[in-house]
Amino acid sequence: MTTFPIIDNNESCADEVKFPPRDIWSEEPPLESYAHLQQILILLQSLEWLWQDRNDYFAAANLTIYYSPNQKKSEDFRGPDFFVVLGTERRLDRKSWVVWGEGGKYPDVIVEILSPSTAKIDRGEKKQIYQDIFRTPDYFWFDPETLEFQGFRLMEGQYQAIEPTDRGWLWSDRLGLFLGIYQQQLRYFNREGELIPTPAEVAKQERQEKVLALQQIEQLKSRLRELGADLEGI
């Protein structure tokens, strides 16, 4: 007959397995300006609109990434302004991105929005971390004040500058989209060069099309009346 040891739940067990935390709050500071906020929202919202039928990615803004090899919150963390992780679950309840709780996945695309206080770090220290530790395939930075825009693609372990198109756009292999400046903001464009709109822009366009359609109907009715048509009840 097999017997099992009795464990007193009131006593601590030295061999108890303690799993590292996965649900950690983000600790990113507030954004530096309204221009930074607006730019990040454009990147996030237009991509979500374009990929509204996809559930195999996670996009976030101003969210901490914890990547300590010791699985500790207190060490090795960074907060990109905007990042996209592909091949993952599109869960909206994440408080941060905890690499050891996400199957070791790091971002596939990162965009940093430069400011006077962060530009040096974004161009130097962060670029090195994204290249050597994150191994993020596509890295971009954009300055909403000076419109400085650069992008890098990871090739054989090193970031190489992405060659711009005639329009100054840069192609992201991971997103399958161009990034380029439009009306002094960083936007997405598809292969055909069409602007990827935000939900607000889509709604505005739909309202304009509705107004135009109603105007055309009224013009047609007016013309028919001139021709003597009976439009009573229409």
C-alpha positions in Angstrom: 0.0 0.0 0.0 1.4 3.4 -1.0 1.4 6.1 1.6 1.7 9.8 1.0 3.3 12.4 3.4 0.9 14.7 5.2 1.8 18.4 4.7 0.7 21.0 7.2 -0.5 24.0 5.1 0.3 26.3 8.0 4.0 25.5 7.8 6.3 26.9 5.2 7.7 24.4 2.8 11.3 25.0 1.8 10.8 23.1 -1.5 7.7 25.0 -2.5 7.9 26.1 -6.1 7.5 29.8 -6.6 6.8 31.0 -10.1 8.1 34.4 -11.2 5.4 37.1 -11.6 3.9 37.6 -15.1 1.2 40.2 -14.4 3.4 43.3 -13.7 2.2 46.8 -14.0 3.9 49.1 -16.5 6.0 51.9 -15.0 6.4 54.2 -17.9 6.5 58.0 -17.3 3.9 60.4 -18.9 4.5 61.4 -22.5 6.4 64.6 -23.0 3.9 66.5 -25.1 0.6 66.4 -26.9 2.4 65.9 -30.2 4.0 62.7 -28.8 0.6 61.4 -27.6 -1.1 62.2 -30.8 1.7 60.5 -32.9 1.6 57.3 -30.8 -2.2 57.1 -31.0 -2.1 57.4 -34.8 0.4 54.5 -35.0 -1.7 52.4 -32.7 -5.2 53.2 -33.9 -4.5 53.0 -37.6 -2.8 49.6 -37.3 -5.6 48.3 -35.2 -8.1 49.5 -37.8 -6.1 47.8 -40.6 -5.7 44.6 -38.7 -9.1 44.6 -37.0 -9.8 41.0 -38.2 -6.5 39.7 -36.9 -5.9 38.2 -33.5 -2.3 37.1 -33.9 -0.5 40.2 -32.8 -0.1 42.6 -29.9 0.5 46.3 -30.3 1.1 48.7 -27.4 2.2 52.2 -26.6 4.3 53.5 -23.7 4.2 50.1 -22.1 7.1 48.6 -20.1 8.9 45.5 -21.4 10.4 43.4 -18.6 13.2 41.1 -19.9 15.4 40.2 -17.0 17.1 36.8 -17.5 16.6 36.4 -13.7 12.9 37.1 -14.2 12.9 40.1 -11.8 10.8 43.2 -12.2 13.5 45.4 -10.7 16.1 44.8 -13.4 16.4 44.9 -17.2 13.3 46.7 -18.4 12.6 49.3 -21.2 9.6 51.1 -22.4 9.4 51.7 -26.1 7.0 54.4 -27.2 5.3 52.0 -29.6 5.9 48.3 -30.4 4.3 45.4 -32.1 4.8 41.7 -31.3 3.7 39.2 -34.0 2.6 35.6 -33.6 1.0 36.1 -30.2 -2.4 36.5 -28.6 -4.1 39.8 -28.9 -4.9 40.2 -25.3 -5.9 43.7 -24.2 -5.6 43.0 -20.4 -1.8 43.1 -20.3 -0.4 45.6 -17.8 3.0 45.3 -19.4 5.0 42.9 -21.7 6.8 40.3 -19.6 9.1 38.4 -21.8 9.4 35.3 -19.6 5.6 35.1 -19.4 5.2 35.5 -23.2 7.3 32.5 -24.4 10.4 34.6 -24.7 9.0 36.8 -27.4 10.4 40.3 -28.0 8.9 43.0 -30.2 9.1 42.6 -34.0 8.8 46.3 -34.6 9.7 49.3 -32.4 9.1 53.0 -33.0 10.6 55.6 -30.7 9.3 59.2 -30.7 12.3 61.4 -30.2 12.4 64.3 -27.8 15.2 66.5 -26.5 15.5 64.5 -23.3 15.3 61.0 -24.9 16.9 61.4 -28.4 20.4 60.5 -27.4 19.3 57.3 -25.6 17.0 56.3 -28.4 19.8 56.7 -31.0 22.4 55.0 -28.8 21.7 52.9 -25.8 18.2 51.8 -26.8 19.3 51.1 -30.3 22.0 48.8 -29.0 19.6 47.0 -26.7 17.1 46.5 -29.4 19.8 45.1 -31.7 21.8 42.9 -29.3 19.2 41.7 -26.7 15.7 42.2 -28.2 16.9 41.3 -31.7 14.0 43.4 -33.0 13.9 43.1 -36.8 12.6 46.6 -37.5 13.5 49.7 -35.5 12.4 53.3 -36.3 12.6 56.6 -34.7 10.8 59.9 -35.5 11.0 63.4 -34.2 7.6 65.2 -34.4 9.4 68.6 -34.0 12.3 68.3 -36.6 10.7 65.5 -38.6 13.9 63.5 -38.3 13.0 60.0 -39.5 15.2 56.9 -39.7 14.7 53.2 -39.8 16.9 50.1 -39.4 16.6 46.5 -40.3 18.4 43.7 -38.5 20.7 41.9 -40.9 23.2 39.3 -39.7 22.9 40.6 -36.2 23.5 44.2 -37.0 21.2 47.1 -37.7 21.5 48.4 -41.3 19.8 51.6 -42.3 16.7 51.0 -44.5 17.0 52.6 -47.9 14.2 55.2 -48.3 11.9 55.4 -51.4 11.7 58.5 -53.6 9.1 59.8 -51.2 11.3 59.2 -48.2 9.3 56.3 -47.0 10.8 53.3 -45.2 9.6 49.7 -45.7 8.9 47.5 -42.7 9.2 43.8 -43.6 7.4 42.7 -40.4 4.4 45.0 -40.8 4.2 44.7 -44.6 3.8 48.5 -44.8 5.7 51.6 -45.5 6.2 54.2 -42.8 6.5 57.8 -44.0 5.8 61.4 -43.1 2.4 62.8 -44.1 1.2 66.2 -42.9 4.1 66.3 -40.4 3.1 63.0 -38.8 4.5 59.5 -39.2 1.9 57.3 -41.0 1.5 53.9 -42.6 1.1 53.3 -46.3 0.3 50.1 -48.1 2.3 48.7 -51.1 0.1 50.7 -53.5 1.0 53.9 -51.7 -2.4 54.4 -50.1 -2.6 56.0 -46.7 -3.8 53.8 -43.8 -6.4 55.8 -42.1 -7.3 56.1 -38.4 -10.8 55.2 -37.3 -11.6 58.9 -36.9 -10.6 59.5 -40.5 -12.7 56.6 -41.7 -15.7 57.9 -39.9 -15.2 61.4 -41.3 -14.9 60.0 -44.8 -18.1 58.0 -44.4 -20.0 61.1 -43.2 -18.7 63.1 -46.1 -19.8 60.4 -48.5 -23.2 60.2 -46.9 -23.7 64.0 -47.2 -22.5 63.9 -50.9 -24.9 61.1 -51.6 -27.9 63.0 -50.1 -26.9 66.1 -52.1 -26.9 64.1 -55.3 -30.3 62.6 -54.5 -31.7 66.0 -54.0 -30.2 67.3 -57.2 -31.7 64.4 -59.1 -35.2 65.0 -57.6 -34.9 68.7 -58.5 -34.1 67.8 -62.1 -37.0 65.3 -62.3 -39.4 67.9 -61.0 -38.2 70.3 -63.7 -39.1 67.6 -66.2 -42.6 67.3 -64.7 -42.2 64.0 -62.8 -44.5 63.4 -59.9 -42.3 62.7 -56.9 -45.1 62.7 -54.3 -44.3 60.2 -51.6 -40.7 59.8 -52.6 
